[in-house]
Amino acid sequence: MDFKLSKEQELIQKAAREFAANVILPLGKKIEQDDKIPQEIWDGLAELGFLGLPFEEEFGGGEAGYENYVLAQEQISRVSSGVGTAFSVHIMGSDVLALFGSREQQKHYLPKTCKGELKPSFAFTEPGTGSDPKQLVTTAARDGEYVVINGVKRFITNAGYEGPMVVFCKDADTGGFSAYIVDKFCPGYSLSKPWEKIGSHGSPIFDVYFKDVRVPASNLLGEPGKGFDILLLGIAFGKIGTSAIALGGILAAYEEAVKYAKEKLHRGKPIAKFQAIQLKIGHLAAKYYSTRWMCYRLGTLANDILGKSIQNPEQFQAEAALVKSYASDTAVEAAKLSMDVHASYGLTKDYPIERIYRDAIIAPQIEGVSDMQRIIWASSVLS
Ligand SMILES: Cc1cc2nc3c(=O)[nH]c(=O)nc-3n(C[C@H](O)[C@H](O)[C@H](O)COP(=O)(O)OP(=O)(O)OC[C@H]3O[C@@H](n4cnc5c(N)ncnc54)[C@H](O)[C@@H]3O)c2cc1C
């Protein structure tokens, strides 16, 4: 057991921290106002190799492992959960192509997603279902060499960018679930206005309408009728990103609390001298360090799956659920503690904790709400 980062891991962490501080942070207000990620951020992420970090070199990826992705994601989300979320879904959409795509599908999409020219999406949520994807009603009907997709997907990240969208459908013939790759903005694909949400600005979510969208039957991802397995493992991989976004939020809450405690004066002395403030700093540190090692470990567990034949994904899925629920709920607690250190000043846009607090609330509600994650874990040990 070695809790040290390797030289390579330190370099990736440092590069991500510097990029976040020098490029993302100065654009933070613009991202908040426009609810859009400026192109220079995407270009920078691509240049650093982050958009293909875990994927095969053959496709332009870095083959650097998911723990390095977690390190990069943590530092980026420390300054912008919006950039973190778009980055996370980019990797998640690429994950399912890397895990389940045919060699042809991988060759077609991954070189472009690794460069950031295409940005994948992953679409399962619908107006009628979030936590229970078996209730989804979007249909895929076979028509000769094509499949015709009809339905509505809700709250879809990166839906406004060109790229492949993995769409989970009910097969009209068999009633089974299958996943299809749809090129966004093909005929029949349209979007709602972005939903106005509390945080993670820069990463808007849309309803996506599929009206007689025709895709070649060869756009099937994986095997017919196995869409549910793809969904479960794909979401589990997505939870690596969501957990790391939460971790970045905890780090930010902790660092901002320390900074403010040293700056704010009472009777000429910093509030850091109050034991009540020191207790909050101690709690924040414990929250950061406990979450950090859970998230890093989850990254290394994912390395055991990508590129290998997937034998027993259930354990990884259960662990991803556990880490995601812990990290995201802990991010909310950390943001509250840090807000308490800042008191009323923290409610103003003059201090980063105002954004950190709004962003923290998102992670427990997405990619499976926290209670459902605990139920997944419990089922794994109680069955
Ligand atoms: C910023 C953001 C980005 C998103 N990006 C995407 C995306 O890219 N792709 C995508 O497909 N979706 C995306 N989503 C949707 C998101 O993943 C779902 O909204 C989420 O899974 C929760 O579903 P729901 O809101 O329908 O909650 P519901 O399923 O309606 O849950 C409501 C409540 O009921 C409880 N509950 C539900 N079922 C049970 C049960 N069986 N037992 C006990 N309790 C239960 C839940 O715990 C929760 O407390 C995104 C959402 C947001 C906010």
The ligand as a Tripos MOL2 file, in Angstrom:
@<TRIPOS>MOLECULE
LIG
   53    58     1     0     0
SMALL
NO_CHARGES

@<TRIPOS>ATOM
      1 C1        -26.5010   18.9320  -13.8900 C.3       1 LIG1
      2 C2        -27.1920   17.6810  -14.3510 C.ar      1 LIG1
      3 C3        -26.6290   16.9390  -15.3690 C.ar      1 LIG1
      4 C4        -27.2730   15.7910  -15.8130 C.ar      1 LIG1
      5 N1        -26.7550   15.1210  -16.8920 N.ar      1 LIG1
      6 C5        -27.3930   14.0320  -17.3650 C.ar      1 LIG1
      7 C6        -26.9130   13.3780  -18.5600 C.ar      1 LIG1
      8 O1        -25.9150   13.8020  -19.1830 O.2       1 LIG1
      9 N2        -27.5840   12.2800  -18.9960 N.ar      1 LIG1
     10 C7        -28.6880   11.7970  -18.3660 C.ar      1 LIG1
     11 O2        -29.2370   10.8120  -18.8290 O.2       1 LIG1
     12 N3        -29.1780   12.4050  -17.2480 N.ar      1 LIG1
     13 C8        -28.5630   13.5010  -16.7420 C.ar      1 LIG1
     14 N4        -29.0470   14.1500  -15.6310 N.ar      1 LIG1
     15 C9        -30.2330   13.6080  -14.9590 C.3       1 LIG1
     16 C10       -29.9270   12.9430  -13.6050 C.3       1 LIG1
     17 O3        -28.9490   11.9450  -13.7150 O.3       1 LIG1
     18 C11       -31.2520   12.4140  -13.0010 C.3       1 LIG1
     19 O4        -32.0810   13.5290  -12.8080 O.3       1 LIG1
     20 C12       -30.9730   11.6770  -11.7150 C.3       1 LIG1
     21 O5        -30.5410   10.3600  -12.0160 O.3       1 LIG1
     22 C13       -32.1490   11.6160  -10.7790 C.3       1 LIG1
     23 O6        -33.3590   11.3230  -11.4090 O.3       1 LIG1
     24 P1        -34.6910   12.1350  -11.0570 P.3       1 LIG1
     25 O7        -34.3210   13.5780  -10.9640 O.co2     1 LIG1
     26 O8        -35.7210   11.7200  -12.0270 O.co2     1 LIG1
     27 O9        -35.0700   11.6550   -9.5800 O.3       1 LIG1
     28 P2        -36.2040   10.6240   -9.1450 P.3       1 LIG1
     29 O10       -35.8900    9.2830   -9.7040 O.co2     1 LIG1
     30 O11       -37.5530   11.1820   -9.4440 O.co2     1 LIG1
     31 O12       -36.0150   10.5810   -7.5620 O.3       1 LIG1
     32 C14       -36.7050   11.4740   -6.6680 C.3       1 LIG1
     33 C15       -36.5460   10.9720   -5.2450 C.3       1 LIG1
     34 O13       -37.1500    9.6800   -5.0940 O.3       1 LIG1
     35 C16       -36.2240    8.7470   -4.5520 C.3       1 LIG1
     36 N5        -36.4290    7.4370   -5.1730 N.ar      1 LIG1
     37 C17       -36.6740    7.1760   -6.4800 C.ar      1 LIG1
     38 N6        -36.8060    5.8520   -6.6860 N.ar      1 LIG1
     39 C18       -36.6370    5.2640   -5.4720 C.ar      1 LIG1
     40 C19       -36.6460    3.9020   -5.0010 C.ar      1 LIG1
     41 N7        -36.8690    2.8870   -5.8530 N.pl3     1 LIG1
     42 N8        -36.3960    3.6840   -3.7110 N.ar      1 LIG1
     43 C20       -36.1500    4.7010   -2.8500 C.ar      1 LIG1
     44 N9        -36.1400    6.0030   -3.2260 N.ar      1 LIG1
     45 C21       -36.3660    6.2770   -4.5030 C.ar      1 LIG1
     46 C22       -34.8410    9.3000   -4.9240 C.3       1 LIG1
     47 O14       -33.8580    8.8680   -3.9790 O.3       1 LIG1
     48 C23       -35.0840   10.8080   -4.8220 C.3       1 LIG1
     49 O15       -34.9120   11.2010   -3.4800 O.3       1 LIG1
     50 C24       -28.4570   15.3300  -15.1810 C.ar      1 LIG1
     51 C25       -29.0350   16.0870  -14.1470 C.ar      1 LIG1
     52 C26       -28.4180   17.2660  -13.7560 C.ar      1 LIG1
     53 C27       -29.0660   18.0880  -12.6940 C.3       1 LIG1
@<TRIPOS>BOND
     1     1     2 1
     2     2     3 ar
     3     2    52 ar
     4     3     4 ar
     5     4     5 ar
     6     4    50 ar
     7     5     6 ar
     8     6     7 ar
     9     6    13 1
    10     7     8 2
    11     7     9 ar
    12     9    10 ar
    13    10    11 2
    14    10    12 ar
    15    12    13 ar
    16    13    14 ar
    17    14    15 1
    18    14    50 ar
    19    15    16 1
    20    16    17 1
    21    16    18 1
    22    18    19 1
    23    18    20 1
    24    20    21 1
    25    20    22 1
    26    22    23 1
    27    23    24 1
    28    24    25 2
    29    24    26 1
    30    24    27 1
    31    27    28 1
    32    28    29 2
    33    28    30 1
    34    28    31 1
    35    31    32 1
    36    32    33 1
    37    33    34 1
    38    33    48 1
    39    34    35 1
    40    35    36 1
    41    35    46 1
    42    36    37 ar
    43    36    45 ar
    44    37    38 ar
    45    38    39 ar
    46    39    40 ar
    47    39    45 ar
    48    40    41 1
    49    40    42 ar
    50    42    43 ar
    51    43    44 ar
    52    44    45 ar
    53    46    47 1
    54    46    48 1
    55    48    49 1
    56    50    51 ar
    57    51    52 ar
    58    52    53 1
@<TRIPOS>SUBSTRUCTURE
     1 LIG1         1 GROUP 0 **** ****
